[in-house]
Amino acid sequence: MSQKPGTVPTMDELDRIFAAYSEEEGFENVLLRYKIREVLRFAQGPAILDVGCGVGLLCRALAGQAESVAGVDGSPAKIARARQVNRLPNVTYECAMFDAWKPSRSFNTLVATNVLEHVENEASFLAKCNTLLLPHGRLVLAVPNATGLNKRIGKQMGLIKDLFALTDADIAKGHRRIYDRHRLEAAVTAAGFEILHSGGILLKPLSHRQMESWDLKIVDALYEVGKELPDYCSSLIVVGTKSD
């Protein structure tokens, strides 16, 4: 059962998406490895919030460079899994929909990887991110890239007609929109942040299935080359600092 475009996902729907798309295996896990590597470059403690934390893989990595890490996700199944396999003394998890969640503290860094493309109201989401950050706090966002190399090749082959149109796979994952770097930077700036970094994560020429068996040395090389070609990467990362 796929989420209909424009509808607000329920916790049950988030659980269904989790059951179909796991970041713990396959090429999704490979992609996550590089996202974590990039996020760790910019996340600063002592207090870090991971919005849409999933099963806690990023929280676990962030725990090594922060006094406290909080993870929040709207999927009960994901939070249960996070508490089971990625539990650490300085990591806490809460199951809640972010728009209704009211934490008792502010944070030095707020991370949201593969979240912004899902939210109903981009501006409201980013405004809340701003309010949860301490002065000079950092917002770290990662999203799929509309102009990635694999999508460009797919368009050239006639498999997709419009780089910015939602595909059936996008809709099944609950995506509402897709970004290029210009659109992502504009959204972050409009929310009151100054851009500290804007780049790409992993040059990915083919589909997940086609790349699953590739030697990781090749994928590592594509990650390094992708730093020079951010607009062709599979994902985008933009880091903003809170303006005061």
Phi and psi in degrees as a GROMACS rama.xvg file:
@    title "Ramachandran Plot"
@    xaxis  label "Phi"
@    yaxis  label "Psi"
@TYPE xy
-99.7757  149.835  SER-2
-71.2191  135.369  GLN-3
-75.6156  139.707  LYS-4
-57.7381  135.347  PRO-5
90.7669  -9.5072  GLY-6
-89.404  153.804  THR-7
-85.3035  124.037  VAL-8
-68.8445  141.682  PRO-9
-92.9675  170.488  THR-10
-61.0686  -38.4598  MET-11
-62.0967  -40.5417  ASP-12
-66.7094  -38.9274  GLU-13
-63.2842  -38.0584  LEU-14
-63.6725  -39.1305  ASP-15
-66.1841  -40.6092  ARG-16
-63.557  -41.0452  ILE-17
-59.6883  -41.5352  PHE-18
-64.8878  -29.2122  ALA-19
-91.5291  -25.9726  ALA-20
-133.048  99.6592  TYR-21
-102.709  134.776  SER-22
-89.4224  7.80342  GLU-23
-94.1167  -4.22151  GLU-24
-149.731  168.362  GLU-25
63.7676  -159.881  GLY-26
-73.816  -20.0558  PHE-27
-58.9051  -37.8381  GLU-28
-69.2817  -36.4235  ASN-29
-63.4693  -45.7214  VAL-30
-59.4143  -42.867  LEU-31
-60.8599  -36.1585  LEU-32
-55.867  -42.3182  ARG-33
-78.6593  -32.9921  TYR-34
-62.1648  -44.349  LYS-35
-60.4847  -42.7136  ILE-36
-58.5657  -41.8279  ARG-37
-71.9419  -43.4856  GLU-38
-60.039  -40.64  VAL-39
-63.0461  -22.641  LEU-40
-67.8207  -27.2605  ARG-41
-119.36  -18.8313  PHE-42
-72.0726  132.355  ALA-43
-126.329  137.542  GLN-44
-87.442  -164.912  GLY-45
-78.7753  -18.6237  PRO-46
-117.012  123.353  ALA-47
-123  138.289  ILE-48
-114.272  129.454  LEU-49
-109.803  107.667  ASP-50
-89.2376  130.956  VAL-51
70.8347  48.4679  GLY-52
-72.1571  -11.4986  CYS-53
60.6421  -133.104  GLY-54
-90.2082  10.1962  VAL-55
88.3038  12.555  GLY-56
-64.1105  -41.3443  LEU-57
-71.915  -39.8015  LEU-58
-56.0994  -42.765  CYS-59
-61.2998  -41.3614  ARG-60
-68.951  -40.2474  ALA-61
-67.0133  -26.7037  LEU-62
-60.0636  -23.3098  ALA-63
-75.952  -11.5501  GLY-64
-132.404  28.6279  GLN-65
-149.713  153.156  ALA-66
-71.5971  -37.2949  GLU-67
-145.371  141.625  SER-68
-128.276  127.865  VAL-69
-112.028  132.393  ALA-70
-116.767  132.241  GLY-71
-128.321  137.231  VAL-72
-152.192  147.777  ASP-73
-84.8982  -3.18868  GLY-74
-96.6265  112.735  SER-75
-57.4575  -36.7361  PRO-76
-65.9337  -40.1221  ALA-77
-65.9374  -44.5663  LYS-78
-64.8018  -39.7022  ILE-79
-61.1515  -41.4534  ALA-80
-66.5674  -41.6655  ARG-81
-60.228  -45.1875  ALA-82
-66.8587  -23.2102  ARG-83
-83.6849  -44.3846  GLN-84
-112.095  -15.1595  VAL-85
-127.971  43.2685  ASN-86
-89.868  129.324  ARG-87
-138.59  157.434  LEU-88
-58.6194  -32.41  PRO-89
-103.025  18.2385  ASN-90
-119.583  131.796  VAL-91
-123.825  149.506  THR-92
-124.978  144.285  TYR-93
-138.378  134.625  GLU-94
-92.1612  110.736  CYS-95
-163.808  151.949  ALA-96
-78.6678  128.98  MET-97
-58.2528  -38.6118  PHE-98
-65.2225  -23.792  ASP-99
-102.496  -4.74591  ALA-100
-79.051  136.135  TRP-101
-127.623  89.0896  LYS-102
-69.2314  158.953  PRO-103
-91.0515  2.00154  SER-104
-145.902  170.616  ARG-105
-105.709  172.274  SER-106
-133.123  155.085  PHE-107
-80.198  -34.6333  ASN-108
-138.492  136.204  THR-109
-117.084  123.485  LEU-110
-110.314  135.859  VAL-111
-141.583  102.353  ALA-112
-103.729  127.682  THR-113
55.1176  46.8116  ASN-114
-120.803  -45.4504  VAL-115
-59.1235  -32.8268  LEU-116
-69.9666  -12.5889  GLU-117
-95.3684  -24.7249  HIS-118
-73.1825  150.578  VAL-119
-69.6638  -44.6553  GLU-120
-124.694  103.318  ASN-121
-58.0698  -47.3188  GLU-122
-64.1626  -41.8311  ALA-123
-66.0667  -39.9499  SER-124
-61.4006  -48.723  PHE-125
-68.8233  -33.1756  LEU-126
-63.9507  -40.7234  ALA-127
-67.1133  -39.1717  LYS-128
-55.614  -43.2482  CYS-129
-61.0716  -44.0302  ASN-130
-67.9484  -24.5914  THR-131
-85.6003  -8.06596  LEU-132
-94.5695  143.697  LEU-133
-70.6086  163.188  LEU-134
-52.2218  134.778  PRO-135
66.7642  16.6254  HIS-136
-69.0019  164.983  GLY-137
-113.079  140.094  ARG-138
-109.445  124.241  LEU-139
-117.958  113.756  VAL-140
-117.081  137.286  LEU-141
-130.935  135.543  ALA-142
-141.86  159.565  VAL-143
-63.2305  150.445  PRO-144
-103.077  122.856  ASN-145
-63.013  -28.1953  ALA-146
-108.159  23.5712  THR-147
-61.0291  156.099  GLY-148
-58.4879  -41.2274  LEU-149
-64.1333  -34.6799  ASN-150
-73.02  -37.9663  LYS-151
-62.3224  -41.9762  ARG-152
-66.2459  -41.9612  ILE-153
-59.9908  -39.733  GLY-154
-66.3218  -42.1672  LYS-155
-61.5219  -33.0947  GLN-156
-82.8632  -5.13246  MET-157
83.7662  11.5131  GLY-158
-78.662  -28.6387  LEU-159
-133.797  150.846  ILE-160
-98.3557  -29.814  LYS-161
-138.258  122.856  ASP-162
-60.7605  -26.7985  LEU-163
-100.764  -0.0191275  PHE-164
-82.1085  141.863  ALA-165
-71.0083  128.131  LEU-166
-85.6369  171.883  THR-167
-59.2268  -37.2785  ASP-168
-66.0422  -39.6725  ALA-169
-59.4533  -47.3979  ASP-170
-64.4845  -39.8275  ILE-171
-62.6261  -31.6022  ALA-172
-84.8971  -4.97824  LYS-173
88.3121  18.054  GLY-174
-73.6488  142.122  HIS-175
-109.892  -22.8177  ARG-176
-157.891  167.585  ARG-177
-134.782  148.417  ILE-178
-116.934  147.176  TYR-179
-107.138  178.373  ASP-180
-64.4549  -38.4586  ARG-181
-61.4246  -45.6656  HIS-182
-66.701  -39.0088  ARG-183
-68.1378  -44.532  LEU-184
-61.3572  -40.3761  GLU-185
-64.3819  -39.6818  ALA-186
-65.6571  -41.9933  ALA-187
-66.2932  -43.0724  VAL-188
-64.4912  -42.603  THR-189
-62.3184  -25.235  ALA-190
-85.557  4.31901  ALA-191
94.6622  23.5709  GLY-192
-111.671  151.352  PHE-193
-98.9323  134.848  GLU-194
-73.4486  120.948  ILE-195
-95.549  -35.7787  LEU-196
-152.745  142.415  HIS-197
-142.049  120.473  SER-198
-157.868  -168.724  GLY-199
-123.557  162.344  GLY-200
-128.146  107.683  ILE-201
74.5698  114.417  LEU-202
-75.9612  115.489  LEU-203
-125.802  102.229  LYS-204
-78.7713  -25.9261  PRO-205
-126.835  -176.898  LEU-206
-74.5961  165.724  SER-207
-53.0631  -51.3732  HIS-208
-59.9253  -40.3233  ARG-209
-70.3435  -24.3893  GLN-210
-102.784  -4.92621  MET-211
-58.3475  -32.3453  GLU-212
-94.3756  4.49373  SER-213
-70.1888  144.83  TRP-214
-60.4204  132.229  ASP-215
-63.9765  -20.5296  LEU-216
-64.1375  -36.3451  LYS-217
-67.3639  -44.4499  ILE-218
-65.7987  -38.1756  VAL-219
-59.8971  -41.3912  ASP-220
-64.5805  -39.4694  ALA-221
-65.4435  -34.1452  LEU-222
-62.9958  -44.337  TYR-223
-68.2321  -44.0095  GLU-224
-63.7583  -34.1791  VAL-225
-61.7247  -23.602  GLY-226
-63.4757  -26.0775  LYS-227
-89.2967  -12.7165  GLU-228
-132.055  61.0418  LEU-229
-59.2892  -35.2599  PRO-230
-75.1973  -5.69722  ASP-231
-106.472  -0.199899  TYR-232
-76.7982  163.545  CYS-233
-67.5186  -39.0966  SER-234
-127.65  159.561  SER-235
-112.942  150.244  LEU-236
-133.153  129.742  ILE-237
-129.076  131.863  VAL-238
-115.04  126.263  VAL-239
-119.377  149.716  GLY-240
-109.48  140.7  THR-241
-67.7919  125.099  LYS-242
-79.56  137.421  SER-243
